Amino acid sequence: MHAYATALLRCGVAPGEVVAEIERRVSRLTPKVKFMLASLLRRSGALEAAERQYRAVLVAEPQSAQARTALAETLLYLGRY
């Protein structure tokens, strides 16, 4: 999943389309998979898409300190604090 999503982003596919493609191809998007996708999106500069994925992780796992921290960092980068 990681390599495929990275390749799509490098080819200029819009972040929302990358997320949709991964959702189509991965039968079960666990919170861990969503976190990995969010981290990839954030590293590629797709901060809004990353924010949505981190928030989805927190819906499933509200106690996740890792997801909370990553979401906070993303919001800081977006200037929304």
LINHUHU-V761323 format. One record per pair of residues at least 4 apart in sequence whose C-alpha atoms are under 7 Angstrom apart, sorted by the first residue. I is the first residue (numbers start at 1). J is the second residue. D is the distance in Angstrom with one decimal. If there is no record, write none. Layout:
[[I J D] [I J D]]
//
This chain:
[[1 5 6.0] [2 6 6.0] [3 7 6.1] [4 8 6.3] [5 9 6.2] [5 18 6.3] [6 10 6.1] [7 11 6.2] [8 12 6.6] [8 13 5.4] [8 18 6.5] [9 13 5.2] [9 14 6.9] [9 15 6.8] [13 17 6.5] [13 18 6.5] [14 18 6.3] [15 19 6.3] [15 46 6.4] [15 49 6.4] [16 20 6.2] [16 49 6.6] [17 21 6.0] [18 22 6.2] [19 23 6.1] [20 24 6.2] [21 25 6.3] [22 26 5.8] [23 29 7.0] [29 33 5.7] [29 34 6.3] [30 34 6.3] [31 35 6.0] [31 57 5.0] [31 60 6.6] [32 36 6.2] [33 37 6.2] [34 38 6.0] [34 53 5.9] [34 57 6.3] [35 39 6.1] [35 53 6.7] [35 54 6.2] [35 57 6.4] [36 40 6.2] [37 41 6.2] [38 42 6.1] [38 50 4.3] [38 53 5.2] [38 54 6.0] [39 43 6.2] [39 50 6.7] [40 44 6.2] [41 45 6.3] [41 46 5.1] [41 47 6.7] [41 49 6.6] [41 50 5.2] [42 46 5.4] [42 47 5.1] [42 50 5.3] [46 50 6.2] [47 51 6.1] [47 74 6.3] [48 52 6.5] [49 53 6.5] [50 54 6.2] [51 55 6.1] [51 71 6.1] [51 74 6.5] [52 56 6.2] [53 57 6.3] [54 58 6.4] [54 67 5.9] [54 71 5.8] [55 59 6.3] [56 60 6.6] [57 61 5.9] [57 67 6.8] [58 62 4.4] [58 64 6.7] [58 67 6.6] [64 68 6.3] [65 69 6.0] [66 70 6.2] [67 71 6.0] [68 72 6.1] [69 73 6.2] [70 74 6.1] [71 75 6.1] [72 76 6.2] [73 77 6.3] [74 78 6.3] [75 79 6.1] [75 80 5.1] [75 81 6.1] [76 80 5.8] [76 81 5.8]]
//
